[in-house]
Amino acid sequence: MPLLILVMPPAAAAGLMLPILMIQDAFSVWLYRGHWSWSNLRVLLPGAMMGIAIGFVLFATLPHKPLLGILGVITLSFAVHGLIRRRAPAKTPRTGVGVFLGAVSGFTSTILHQGGPPFQIYLLPQKLARDTFVGTSVLFFAIVNAIKLPGFIWLGQLTREGVIVAAVSAPFALGMTFLGRALVSRIAPERFYIIIYVLLAAVGVKLLVDAFI
């Protein structure tokens, strides 16, 4: 998304990315089938639906750079806190927190395809098993992207040209999906969350950079 925004309007970039993401979703759900936490999905998905609805209402009018900046600050702060307290015992945030973060994830996913940080803020403190964490992420965003599809069609963001680009990009997207699965399977569980927090911090920095460029 950040690279696409350099060469096209954010709304058009979001429409172009959606079919590519959905192709990846289909294969990722198959790769991680059965490795998800229904209890977390039941909390996060209702909020995500509300966030998606709000995102579509504000899709064409919301300024993107301030949103990137706010999301970047929250993401980086959470990642640094998680690295500092990585040995803290696992805990499950309150249901209300999960619904709220699910809504933020659905909203930012609709506007910017950047729903990952709010979702991870809810899931990471629970210290789920490695494959359960990834599988829950995969299924959550597969459902979110499927819910977004009719809205993108209605807004005219899913174009014939975009579908052609998605078809051309599909082999590369699927190749990276299988590579990601292979890499995750080789990461020791005790190191997995350290890597996730570091990557999340990098995402936070990138969001801040994008907000000020």
Z-matrix of the N, CA and C atoms (Angstrom, degrees):
N
C 1 1.451
C 2 1.524 1 112.60
N 3 1.361 2 118.71 1 -47.88
C 4 1.474 3 117.37 2 178.65
C 5 1.519 4 113.45 3 -58.40
N 6 1.332 5 117.99 4 -38.16
C 7 1.467 6 120.64 5 178.70
C 8 1.519 7 110.82 6 -68.75
N 9 1.322 8 117.55 7 -41.27
C 10 1.458 9 120.53 8 179.96
C 11 1.523 10 111.97 9 -65.43
N 12 1.357 11 116.28 10 -36.00
C 13 1.459 12 119.93 11 -178.75
C 14 1.527 13 111.23 12 -64.40
N 15 1.343 14 116.64 13 -21.95
C 16 1.464 15 119.41 14 177.67
C 17 1.525 16 111.74 15 -68.90
N 18 1.332 17 117.95 16 -22.46
C 19 1.467 18 120.38 17 -173.32
C 20 1.523 19 113.94 18 -122.34
N 21 1.337 20 118.15 19 -3.12
C 22 1.461 21 120.67 20 178.86
C 23 1.523 22 109.95 21 -155.00
N 24 1.337 23 118.08 22 161.55
C 25 1.460 24 120.88 23 177.89
C 26 1.530 25 111.33 24 -59.98
N 27 1.351 26 117.56 25 148.89
C 28 1.473 27 120.36 26 -178.48
C 29 1.525 28 114.02 27 -55.97
N 30 1.348 29 117.95 28 -39.68
C 31 1.460 30 120.09 29 -178.92
C 32 1.528 31 111.01 30 -63.40
N 33 1.332 32 116.75 31 -43.51
C 34 1.463 33 120.49 32 178.73
C 35 1.529 34 110.93 33 -65.96
N 36 1.329 35 116.89 34 -38.17
C 37 1.465 36 120.77 35 178.70
C 38 1.525 37 110.75 36 -64.02
N 39 1.335 38 116.87 37 -41.42
C 40 1.463 39 120.67 38 178.53
C 41 1.517 40 110.91 39 -62.28
N 42 1.338 41 116.92 40 -41.93
C 43 1.454 42 120.59 41 178.12
C 44 1.512 43 112.70 42 -65.18
N 45 1.316 44 117.38 43 -36.45
C 46 1.461 45 121.63 44 179.18
C 47 1.525 46 111.57 45 -68.34
N 48 1.340 47 116.30 46 -37.61
C 49 1.460 48 120.59 47 -176.15
C 50 1.522 49 113.01 48 -74.32
N 51 1.337 50 117.38 49 -31.34
C 52 1.462 51 119.48 50 -171.02
C 53 1.524 52 114.07 51 -56.21
N 54 1.341 53 121.20 52 -51.12
C 55 1.475 54 118.65 53 -179.44
C 56 1.524 55 113.30 54 -63.21
N 57 1.337 56 117.07 55 -32.07
C 58 1.471 57 119.87 56 176.83
C 59 1.519 58 109.87 57 -64.56
N 60 1.331 59 116.28 58 -45.03
C 61 1.463 60 120.72 59 179.00
C 62 1.523 61 111.08 60 -62.74
N 63 1.339 62 116.94 61 -38.42
C 64 1.464 63 119.79 62 -178.24
C 65 1.525 64 111.89 63 -68.51
N 66 1.325 65 116.92 64 -32.96
C 67 1.466 66 119.68 65 174.94
C 68 1.530 67 109.81 66 -64.26
N 69 1.331 68 115.77 67 -44.42
C 70 1.467 69 119.31 68 176.90
C 71 1.527 70 111.02 69 -62.94
N 72 1.336 71 115.90 70 -40.20
C 73 1.467 72 120.19 71 -178.97
C 74 1.523 73 111.21 72 -56.75
N 75 1.329 74 116.43 73 -45.71
C 76 1.462 75 120.56 74 -175.81
C 77 1.526 76 111.26 75 -58.67
N 78 1.322 77 116.97 76 -45.02
C 79 1.460 78 120.48 77 -179.17
C 80 1.528 79 111.61 78 -75.14
N 81 1.333 80 116.75 79 -34.68
C 82 1.465 81 119.49 80 179.59
C 83 1.521 82 111.14 81 -66.38
N 84 1.337 83 117.02 82 -40.54
C 85 1.467 84 120.40 83 177.79
C 86 1.527 85 109.80 84 -61.89
N 87 1.334 86 116.94 85 -39.71
C 88 1.466 87 119.61 86 177.47
C 89 1.530 88 111.00 87 -65.97
N 90 1.329 89 117.30 88 -41.78
C 91 1.467 90 120.63 89 -178.37
C 92 1.530 91 111.78 90 -64.64
N 93 1.335 92 116.82 91 -35.88
C 94 1.473 93 120.84 92 -176.04
C 95 1.522 94 111.41 93 -108.38
N 96 1.325 95 118.30 94 24.05
C 97 1.458 96 121.96 95 -176.21
C 98 1.528 97 110.36 96 -55.44
N 99 1.310 98 114.69 97 131.23
C 100 1.461 99 121.00 98 178.62
C 101 1.511 100 115.00 99 85.88
N 102 1.341 101 117.59 100 -13.40
C 103 1.471 102 120.60 101 -177.94
C 104 1.533 103 109.78 102 -97.88
N 105 1.320 104 116.63 103 66.64
C 106 1.461 105 118.73 104 176.89
C 107 1.516 106 109.98 105 -146.27
N 108 1.308 107 114.39 106 161.23
C 109 1.465 108 122.16 107 -176.94
C 110 1.524 109 108.83 108 -104.47
N 111 1.323 110 116.67 109 103.99
C 112 1.467 111 120.01 110 -179.90
C 113 1.518 112 111.80 111 -64.22
N 114 1.333 113 117.06 112 -33.31
C 115 1.465 114 118.88 113 -179.23
C 116 1.525 115 111.29 114 -62.26
N 117 1.329 116 117.36 115 -38.43
C 118 1.462 117 120.40 116 177.40
C 119 1.530 118 111.54 117 -72.93
N 120 1.315 119 117.24 118 -39.53
C 121 1.459 120 120.28 119 179.79
C 122 1.524 121 111.21 120 -64.06
N 123 1.334 122 117.63 121 -36.28
C 124 1.466 123 120.65 122 178.66
C 125 1.521 124 112.05 123 -64.94
N 126 1.326 125 117.00 124 -27.64
C 127 1.462 126 121.27 125 177.73
C 128 1.531 127 110.72 126 -82.26
N 129 1.327 128 116.98 127 -44.59
C 130 1.464 129 121.37 128 -170.71
C 131 1.531 130 113.87 129 -79.14
N 132 1.323 131 118.06 130 -36.64
C 133 1.467 132 120.18 131 -172.02
C 134 1.531 133 114.21 132 -67.55
N 135 1.345 134 120.03 133 -40.60
C 136 1.475 135 117.63 134 176.88
C 137 1.528 136 112.37 135 -58.93
N 138 1.329 137 117.13 136 -41.63
C 139 1.457 138 120.21 137 176.23
C 140 1.516 139 111.58 138 -64.30
N 141 1.334 140 116.45 139 -40.12
C 142 1.465 141 120.16 140 179.53
C 143 1.523 142 111.28 141 -59.75
N 144 1.329 143 117.51 142 -39.87
C 145 1.464 144 120.89 143 179.38
C 146 1.531 145 110.99 144 -62.28
N 147 1.330 146 115.68 145 -40.81
C 148 1.470 147 118.49 146 177.02
C 149 1.530 148 110.68 147 -65.06
N 150 1.328 149 116.80 148 -41.89
C 151 1.456 150 120.83 149 179.89
C 152 1.519 151 112.30 150 -64.21
N 153 1.335 152 116.65 151 -38.24
C 154 1.464 153 120.42 152 177.53
C 155 1.519 154 110.50 153 -63.60
N 156 1.328 155 116.84 154 -43.15
C 157 1.466 156 120.44 155 179.86
C 158 1.527 157 110.73 156 -61.21
N 159 1.327 158 116.94 157 -44.56
C 160 1.467 159 120.81 158 178.63
C 161 1.523 160 110.11 159 -64.52
N 162 1.336 161 116.41 160 -40.01
C 163 1.461 162 120.70 161 179.64
C 164 1.514 163 112.42 162 -59.91
N 165 1.326 164 116.86 163 -41.38
C 166 1.464 165 118.92 164 179.52
C 167 1.526 166 112.28 165 -69.55
N 168 1.333 167 117.09 166 -34.25
C 169 1.463 168 119.99 167 177.13
C 170 1.526 169 110.88 168 -62.78
N 171 1.352 170 116.40 169 -38.11
C 172 1.468 171 121.19 170 -175.58
C 173 1.527 172 112.70 171 -100.83
N 174 1.329 173 117.08 172 7.01
C 175 1.462 174 122.35 173 -169.55
C 176 1.527 175 113.21 174 -51.86
N 177 1.319 176 117.35 175 -45.84
C 178 1.469 177 120.74 176 -171.78
C 179 1.528 178 113.08 177 -91.19
N 180 1.335 179 117.36 178 -11.16
C 181 1.462 180 119.36 179 -171.60
C 182 1.523 181 114.25 180 -112.48
N 183 1.322 182 117.53 181 -19.92
C 184 1.466 183 119.84 182 -173.30
C 185 1.524 184 111.42 183 -74.34
N 186 1.352 185 119.07 184 129.66
C 187 1.467 186 120.50 185 175.24
C 188 1.530 187 110.34 186 -69.23
N 189 1.321 188 116.69 187 128.66
C 190 1.463 189 120.72 188 -171.35
C 191 1.529 190 113.54 189 -81.52
N 192 1.308 191 118.03 190 -37.55
C 193 1.468 192 119.84 191 -173.77
C 194 1.534 193 112.86 192 -64.56
N 195 1.355 194 119.77 193 -44.36
C 196 1.471 195 117.54 194 175.60
C 197 1.524 196 112.64 195 -60.27
N 198 1.332 197 117.08 196 -37.05
C 199 1.461 198 120.13 197 178.26
C 200 1.523 199 110.97 198 -64.47
N 201 1.330 200 117.17 199 -41.50
C 202 1.463 201 120.78 200 176.25
C 203 1.519 202 110.95 201 -60.16
N 204 1.347 203 116.77 202 -41.89
C 205 1.455 204 120.82 203 -179.37
C 206 1.519 205 112.17 204 -63.64
N 207 1.333 206 116.55 205 -45.75
C 208 1.466 207 120.48 206 179.36
C 209 1.524 208 110.60 207 -62.88
N 210 1.328 209 115.92 208 -46.45
C 211 1.462 210 120.37 209 179.24
C 212 1.522 211 111.12 210 -62.79
N 213 1.338 212 117.51 211 -37.09
C 214 1.460 213 121.36 212 179.01
C 215 1.516 214 112.45 213 -65.11
N 216 1.339 215 117.06 214 -44.05
C 217 1.470 216 121.08 215 179.15
C 218 1.526 217 110.63 216 -61.90
N 219 1.337 218 116.62 217 -46.62
C 220 1.464 219 120.74 218 -179.12
C 221 1.526 220 110.53 219 -63.19
N 222 1.318 221 116.59 220 -44.96
C 223 1.465 222 121.53 221 -177.69
C 224 1.521 223 111.76 222 -63.89
N 225 1.321 224 116.89 223 -47.35
C 226 1.461 225 120.46 224 -178.87
C 227 1.524 226 110.95 225 -65.33
N 228 1.318 227 117.40 226 -42.11
C 229 1.467 228 121.07 227 179.34
C 230 1.520 229 110.85 228 -61.72
N 231 1.325 230 116.88 229 -44.80
C 232 1.457 231 120.38 230 180.00
C 233 1.523 232 111.34 231 -64.25
N 234 1.342 233 116.78 232 -41.42
C 235 1.459 234 120.50 233 -178.86
C 236 1.531 235 111.24 234 -64.03
N 237 1.328 236 116.65 235 -44.35
C 238 1.471 237 120.46 236 179.15
C 239 1.525 238 109.98 237 -63.84
N 240 1.331 239 116.78 238 -43.16
C 241 1.466 240 120.75 239 177.78
C 242 1.529 241 110.31 240 -60.80
N 243 1.333 242 116.75 241 -42.18
C 244 1.455 243 120.09 242 179.98
C 245 1.521 244 113.07 243 -64.80
N 246 1.334 245 117.29 244 -37.59
C 247 1.461 246 120.61 245 178.09
C 248 1.528 247 110.90 246 -67.93
N 249 1.321 248 116.25 247 -39.75
C 250 1.465 249 120.08 248 179.75
C 251 1.527 250 110.86 249 -65.95
N 252 1.331 251 115.82 250 -39.38
C 253 1.473 252 120.59 251 -175.66
C 254 1.534 253 111.79 252 -109.98
N 255 1.328 254 116.32 253 35.15
C 256 1.458 255 119.27 254 -175.30
C 257 1.519 256 113.06 255 -66.50
N 258 1.329 257 117.96 256 -18.84
C 259 1.462 258 120.52 257 178.98
C 260 1.520 259 112.79 258 -92.73
N 261 1.313 260 116.77 259 2.89
C 262 1.464 261 120.12 260 178.04
C 263 1.529 262 109.62 261 -64.77
N 264 1.348 263 117.38 262 149.44
C 265 1.470 264 119.33 263 -179.94
C 266 1.526 265 111.68 264 -63.71
N 267 1.327 266 115.06 265 153.54
C 268 1.465 267 119.94 266 179.65
C 269 1.520 268 109.97 267 -66.26
N 270 1.326 269 115.66 268 144.35
C 271 1.469 270 120.07 269 176.06
C 272 1.524 271 108.78 270 -149.19
N 273 1.318 272 115.00 271 150.72
C 274 1.459 273 121.17 272 178.02
C 275 1.522 274 109.04 273 -103.72
N 276 1.325 275 118.47 274 118.87
C 277 1.468 276 120.44 275 178.14
C 278 1.522 277 111.14 276 -58.84
N 279 1.331 278 116.48 277 159.92
C 280 1.458 279 121.40 278 -179.70
C 281 1.519 280 111.04 279 -62.44
N 282 1.320 281 115.07 280 154.95
C 283 1.466 282 120.91 281 -178.28
C 284 1.518 283 111.61 282 -57.81
N 285 1.337 284 116.73 283 -41.92
C 286 1.462 285 119.95 284 179.59
C 287 1.516 286 112.22 285 -60.47
N 288 1.324 287 116.60 286 -37.41
C 289 1.462 288 121.08 287 176.88
C 290 1.520 289 109.61 288 -64.07
N 291 1.333 290 117.02 289 -41.37
C 292 1.455 291 120.99 290 179.96
C 293 1.518 292 112.39 291 -64.87
N 294 1.331 293 117.03 292 -41.11
C 295 1.461 294 120.29 293 178.39
C 296 1.528 295 109.91 294 -63.80
N 297 1.351 296 115.88 295 -43.15
C 298 1.468 297 120.03 296 179.92
C 299 1.527 298 110.94 297 -63.66
N 300 1.328 299 117.53 298 -47.46
C 301 1.462 300 120.30 299 -179.16
C 302 1.521 301 111.47 300 -67.72
N 303 1.332 302 117.18 301 -33.08
C 304 1.457 303 119.79 302 173.37
C 305 1.517 304 111.26 303 -62.08
N 306 1.352 305 116.31 304 -40.11
C 307 1.469 306 120.59 305 178.09
C 308 1.521 307 111.06 306 -65.11
N 309 1.335 308 116.57 307 -43.09
C 310 1.470 309 120.12 308 178.67
C 311 1.520 310 110.01 309 -63.64
N 312 1.337 311 116.32 310 -40.29
C 313 1.462 312 120.38 311 178.84
C 314 1.521 313 111.31 312 -63.43
N 315 1.333 314 116.89 313 -45.44
C 316 1.462 315 120.20 314 178.09
C 317 1.512 316 112.25 315 -62.90
N 318 1.331 317 116.15 316 -39.17
C 319 1.469 318 121.47 317 179.97
C 320 1.521 319 111.35 318 -65.55
N 321 1.341 320 117.15 319 -52.43
C 322 1.465 321 120.15 320 -177.69
C 323 1.526 322 111.64 321 -70.57
N 324 1.327 323 117.16 322 -26.92
C 325 1.458 324 120.00 323 174.54
C 326 1.526 325 110.65 324 -67.48
N 327 1.324 326 117.01 325 -38.41
C 328 1.465 327 120.90 326 179.92
C 329 1.524 328 111.20 327 -69.28
N 330 1.323 329 117.07 328 -43.14
C 331 1.458 330 121.50 329 -175.19
C 332 1.524 331 111.90 330 -78.05
N 333 1.357 332 116.15 331 -42.11
C 334 1.462 333 120.24 332 -168.45
C 335 1.527 334 114.33 333 -130.39
N 336 1.341 335 118.94 334 0.13
C 337 1.473 336 121.37 335 -170.04
C 338 1.535 337 110.16 336 54.28
N 339 1.331 338 116.10 337 38.65
C 340 1.461 339 121.50 338 179.92
C 341 1.525 340 109.43 339 -124.55
N 342 1.321 341 116.31 340 49.81
C 343 1.457 342 120.20 341 -178.37
C 344 1.513 343 114.43 342 -84.50
N 345 1.330 344 117.65 343 -7.60
C 346 1.462 345 121.23 344 -175.12
C 347 1.519 346 115.38 345 -62.33
N 348 1.344 347 119.39 346 -49.49
C 349 1.466 348 119.29 347 -175.87
C 350 1.531 349 115.08 348 -56.86
N 351 1.342 350 121.02 349 -49.83
C 352 1.476 351 118.69 350 178.81
C 353 1.523 352 112.29 351 -61.18
N 354 1.325 353 116.87 352 -39.30
C 355 1.464 354 121.04 353 177.91
C 356 1.522 355 110.64 354 -60.26
N 357 1.326 356 117.09 355 -45.63
C 358 1.460 357 121.09 356 -178.02
C 359 1.522 358 112.06 357 -69.16
N 360 1.328 359 117.13 358 -31.23
C 361 1.462 360 120.13 359 177.57
C 362 1.524 361 110.21 360 -59.89
N 363 1.327 362 116.99 361 -33.88
C 364 1.470 363 120.15 362 177.88
C 365 1.524 364 111.84 363 -78.97
N 366 1.325 365 116.92 364 -39.59
C 367 1.460 366 119.97 365 -171.53
C 368 1.531 367 114.16 366 -83.72
N 369 1.333 368 117.47 367 -36.19
C 370 1.466 369 119.95 368 -172.25
C 371 1.529 370 114.28 369 -59.54
N 372 1.350 371 120.56 370 -42.26
C 373 1.472 372 118.62 371 -178.97
C 374 1.523 373 114.06 372 -61.48
N 375 1.328 374 117.43 373 -17.63
C 376 1.464 375 120.11 374 -178.33
C 377 1.526 376 112.89 375 -77.91
N 378 1.336 377 117.02 376 -17.97
C 379 1.464 378 122.35 377 178.70
C 380 1.523 379 111.50 378 52.10
N 381 1.318 380 115.52 379 51.39
C 382 1.458 381 121.05 380 177.34
C 383 1.527 382 110.50 381 -64.99
N 384 1.313 383 116.28 382 163.93
C 385 1.466 384 120.30 383 172.56
C 386 1.527 385 109.10 384 -57.50
N 387 1.326 386 116.09 385 147.74
C 388 1.469 387 121.74 386 -174.25
C 389 1.526 388 112.24 387 -50.20
N 390 1.335 389 117.42 388 -54.12
C 391 1.461 390 120.19 389 -175.73
C 392 1.526 391 111.66 390 -69.27
N 393 1.329 392 117.41 391 -30.05
C 394 1.464 393 120.30 392 177.24
C 395 1.519 394 110.39 393 -67.97
N 396 1.327 395 116.73 394 -40.53
C 397 1.467 396 120.64 395 177.49
C 398 1.527 397 110.25 396 -60.93
N 399 1.325 398 116.90 397 -49.67
C 400 1.465 399 120.48 398 -178.44
C 401 1.526 400 110.58 399 -66.87
N 402 1.329 401 116.93 400 -44.89
C 403 1.463 402 120.36 401 -178.68
C 404 1.517 403 112.45 402 -62.45
N 405 1.332 404 117.43 403 -39.77
C 406 1.466 405 120.76 404 177.61
C 407 1.522 406 110.37 405 -65.01
N 408 1.333 407 116.77 406 -40.35
C 409 1.466 408 120.96 407 176.81
C 410 1.526 409 110.49 408 -61.56
N 411 1.316 410 116.06 409 -45.50
C 412 1.464 411 121.54 410 -177.36
C 413 1.528 412 110.59 411 -61.13
N 414 1.339 413 117.46 412 -48.98
C 415 1.466 414 120.46 413 -176.72
C 416 1.525 415 110.90 414 -68.98
N 417 1.328 416 117.40 415 -39.23
C 418 1.467 417 120.81 416 179.45
C 419 1.524 418 110.59 417 -57.99
N 420 1.329 419 117.15 418 -50.07
C 421 1.462 420 119.45 419 -175.91
C 422 1.526 421 112.31 420 -76.56
N 423 1.322 422 117.76 421 -24.59
C 424 1.462 423 119.31 422 172.50
C 425 1.526 424 110.02 423 -64.49
N 426 1.330 425 116.89 424 -43.03
C 427 1.466 426 120.98 425 178.31
C 428 1.523 427 110.51 426 -68.05
N 429 1.335 428 117.52 427 -43.40
C 430 1.465 429 121.55 428 179.12
C 431 1.527 430 110.80 429 -59.82
N 432 1.318 431 117.19 430 -46.36
C 433 1.465 432 120.24 431 -179.08
C 434 1.527 433 111.83 432 -65.65
N 435 1.332 434 117.08 433 -36.79
C 436 1.460 435 120.03 434 177.43
C 437 1.531 436 110.95 435 -65.41
N 438 1.332 437 116.76 436 -38.59
C 439 1.464 438 120.53 437 178.02
C 440 1.522 439 110.73 438 -67.03
N 441 1.335 440 116.94 439 -34.12
C 442 1.463 441 121.11 440 -179.30
C 443 1.524 442 113.02 441 -71.30
N 444 1.331 443 117.34 442 -25.13
C 445 1.462 444 121.09 443 -171.71
C 446 1.536 445 113.77 444 -55.68
N 447 1.352 446 119.85 445 -50.36
C 448 1.474 447 118.10 446 -179.67
C 449 1.527 448 113.09 447 -59.57
N 450 1.338 449 116.87 448 -36.66
C 451 1.454 450 120.21 449 178.86
C 452 1.518 451 112.61 450 -65.97
N 453 1.312 452 116.49 451 -39.76
C 454 1.468 453 119.61 452 177.90
C 455 1.528 454 110.91 453 -66.32
N 456 1.341 455 116.60 454 -37.59
C 457 1.467 456 119.75 455 176.60
C 458 1.532 457 109.50 456 -65.15
N 459 1.319 458 116.66 457 -44.49
C 460 1.475 459 121.81 458 -179.18
C 461 1.527 460 111.26 459 -61.64
N 462 1.336 461 116.72 460 -38.93
C 463 1.468 462 120.68 461 179.78
C 464 1.531 463 112.70 462 -77.69
N 465 1.314 464 117.24 463 -6.49
C 466 1.459 465 120.46 464 -179.82
C 467 1.514 466 114.04 465 78.32
N 468 1.359 467 117.12 466 19.26
C 469 1.465 468 120.57 467 -178.19
C 470 1.524 469 112.42 468 -88.37
N 471 1.317 470 117.67 469 -15.73
C 472 1.465 471 120.71 470 178.91
C 473 1.527 472 107.59 471 -98.60
N 474 1.308 473 116.34 472 97.84
C 475 1.463 474 121.89 473 -173.37
C 476 1.526 475 111.28 474 -101.95
N 477 1.328 476 115.50 475 167.04
C 478 1.462 477 121.02 476 176.40
C 479 1.522 478 110.33 477 -59.76
N 480 1.338 479 116.51 478 -42.78
C 481 1.465 480 120.64 479 178.99
C 482 1.522 481 111.04 480 -61.90
N 483 1.328 482 116.02 481 -39.10
C 484 1.457 483 119.87 482 179.28
C 485 1.517 484 112.62 483 -64.69
N 486 1.322 485 116.41 484 -39.85
C 487 1.465 486 120.50 485 178.12
C 488 1.526 487 110.52 486 -65.29
N 489 1.332 488 117.36 487 -38.21
C 490 1.472 489 120.91 488 177.50
C 491 1.532 490 110.27 489 -63.89
N 492 1.338 491 116.38 490 -44.34
C 493 1.468 492 120.38 491 177.82
C 494 1.528 493 110.25 492 -60.89
N 495 1.333 494 117.09 493 -41.57
C 496 1.464 495 120.74 494 178.93
C 497 1.521 496 110.82 495 -62.20
N 498 1.324 497 117.27 496 -40.86
C 499 1.464 498 120.72 497 179.55
C 500 1.529 499 111.03 498 -64.14
N 501 1.332 500 116.03 499 -41.52
C 502 1.475 501 120.05 500 178.93
C 503 1.532 502 110.44 501 -67.40
N 504 1.331 503 116.42 502 -36.97
C 505 1.467 504 121.20 503 -176.48
C 506 1.517 505 112.76 504 -79.56
N 507 1.325 506 117.84 505 -18.98
C 508 1.463 507 121.84 506 -172.47
C 509 1.525 508 114.11 507 -52.39
N 510 1.346 509 119.77 508 -47.50
C 511 1.472 510 118.20 509 -179.14
C 512 1.530 511 112.87 510 -59.22
N 513 1.326 512 117.24 511 -38.24
C 514 1.465 513 120.44 512 179.29
C 515 1.527 514 110.65 513 -69.33
N 516 1.342 515 116.09 514 -42.14
C 517 1.459 516 120.30 515 178.90
C 518 1.524 517 111.15 516 -62.12
N 519 1.321 518 116.65 517 -43.36
C 520 1.462 519 120.45 518 -179.72
C 521 1.524 520 111.04 519 -68.77
N 522 1.326 521 116.81 520 -36.74
C 523 1.459 522 119.93 521 176.37
C 524 1.513 523 111.75 522 -59.80
N 525 1.331 524 116.91 523 -42.41
C 526 1.463 525 120.31 524 178.87
C 527 1.525 526 111.12 525 -70.08
N 528 1.338 527 117.05 526 -30.62
C 529 1.466 528 120.00 527 176.59
C 530 1.526 529 110.54 528 -63.34
N 531 1.322 530 117.14 529 -47.24
C 532 1.466 531 120.48 530 178.86
C 533 1.524 532 111.50 531 -66.62
N 534 1.347 533 117.02 532 -36.63
C 535 1.464 534 120.05 533 176.79
C 536 1.524 535 110.31 534 -64.26
N 537 1.335 536 116.36 535 -42.01
C 538 1.465 537 119.87 536 178.12
C 539 1.512 538 111.65 537 -60.64
N 540 1.328 539 117.05 538 -42.30
C 541 1.465 540 121.34 539 178.12
C 542 1.527 541 110.50 540 -61.77
N 543 1.329 542 117.03 541 -42.71
C 544 1.456 543 120.64 542 -179.82
C 545 1.529 544 111.32 543 -64.55
N 546 1.324 545 116.76 544 -40.52
C 547 1.466 546 120.27 545 179.39
C 548 1.522 547 111.36 546 -66.45
N 549 1.335 548 116.78 547 -44.38
C 550 1.466 549 120.10 548 -179.32
C 551 1.519 550 111.01 549 -60.62
N 552 1.330 551 117.01 550 -39.62
C 553 1.467 552 120.32 551 -178.02
C 554 1.517 553 112.50 552 -66.67
N 555 1.340 554 117.38 553 -17.86
C 556 1.464 555 121.07 554 -178.94
C 557 1.530 556 112.69 555 -98.38
N 558 1.316 557 117.06 556 -1.86
C 559 1.464 558 120.35 557 -179.75
C 560 1.519 559 109.50 558 -90.48
N 561 1.323 560 116.41 559 125.67
C 562 1.456 561 120.80 560 178.62
C 563 1.531 562 109.54 561 -62.07
N 564 1.338 563 117.90 562 137.73
C 565 1.463 564 120.61 563 -177.12
C 566 1.527 565 113.45 564 -54.07
N 567 1.336 566 118.03 565 -36.60
C 568 1.467 567 119.82 566 -177.65
C 569 1.530 568 112.13 567 -70.25
N 570 1.316 569 117.16 568 -20.72
C 571 1.470 570 120.01 569 177.93
C 572 1.529 571 112.85 570 -96.05
N 573 1.316 572 116.01 571 -14.16
C 574 1.455 573 120.69 572 -172.22
C 575 1.528 574 111.81 573 -57.38
N 576 1.333 575 117.03 574 -49.35
C 577 1.459 576 119.52 575 -174.58
C 578 1.523 577 112.47 576 -71.43
N 579 1.316 578 117.88 577 -30.61
C 580 1.468 579 119.79 578 174.43
C 581 1.528 580 109.65 579 -61.09
N 582 1.337 581 115.83 580 -45.29
C 583 1.464 582 120.28 581 179.24
C 584 1.529 583 110.23 582 -62.65
N 585 1.327 584 117.28 583 -42.55
C 586 1.471 585 120.93 584 -179.37
C 587 1.524 586 110.66 585 -61.80
N 588 1.336 587 117.31 586 -43.64
C 589 1.467 588 120.26 587 179.17
C 590 1.528 589 111.27 588 -64.36
N 591 1.326 590 117.03 589 -40.58
C 592 1.468 591 120.35 590 178.25
C 593 1.532 592 110.33 591 -63.61
N 594 1.328 593 116.45 592 -45.17
C 595 1.466 594 120.11 593 177.86
C 596 1.528 595 111.17 594 -63.25
N 597 1.323 596 116.47 595 -38.02
C 598 1.463 597 119.86 596 178.81
C 599 1.527 598 110.46 597 -65.35
N 600 1.330 599 117.02 598 -39.08
C 601 1.470 600 120.29 599 176.04
C 602 1.527 601 110.46 600 -62.21
N 603 1.335 602 116.57 601 -40.80
C 604 1.465 603 120.24 602 178.19
C 605 1.526 604 110.90 603 -62.76
N 606 1.327 605 116.82 604 -39.95
C 607 1.471 606 120.67 605 176.71
C 608 1.522 607 110.12 606 -62.31
N 609 1.340 608 116.75 607 -42.50
C 610 1.461 609 120.36 608 178.37
C 611 1.517 610 112.38 609 -59.78
N 612 1.330 611 116.29 610 -43.47
C 613 1.473 612 120.23 611 178.42
C 614 1.524 613 109.94 612 -63.79
N 615 1.349 614 116.45 613 -43.48
C 616 1.470 615 119.98 614 -179.79
C 617 1.529 616 111.47 615 -62.81
N 618 1.305 617 117.66 616 -39.75
C 619 1.461 618 121.25 617 178.41
C 620 1.531 619 110.72 618 -62.68
N 621 1.341 620 115.99 619 -41.14
C 622 1.464 621 120.01 620 178.54
C 623 1.521 622 111.19 621 -65.51
N 624 1.330 623 116.81 622 -42.06
C 625 1.461 624 120.83 623 177.41
C 626 1.530 625 110.44 624 -59.85
N 627 1.340 626 115.64 625 -46.20
C 628 1.461 627 120.15 626 179.65
C 629 1.524 628 111.85 627 -62.16
N 630 1.339 629 116.52 628 -32.51
C 631 1.455 630 120.18 629 -178.11
C 632 1.518 631 112.38 630 -69.60
N 633 1.337 632 117.04 631 -27.27
C 634 1.466 633 120.00 632 -174.59
C 635 1.520 634 113.79 633 -107.27
N 636 1.331 635 118.02 634 -0.43
C 637 1.467 636 121.06 635 178.37
C 638 1.529 637 109.39 636 -92.15
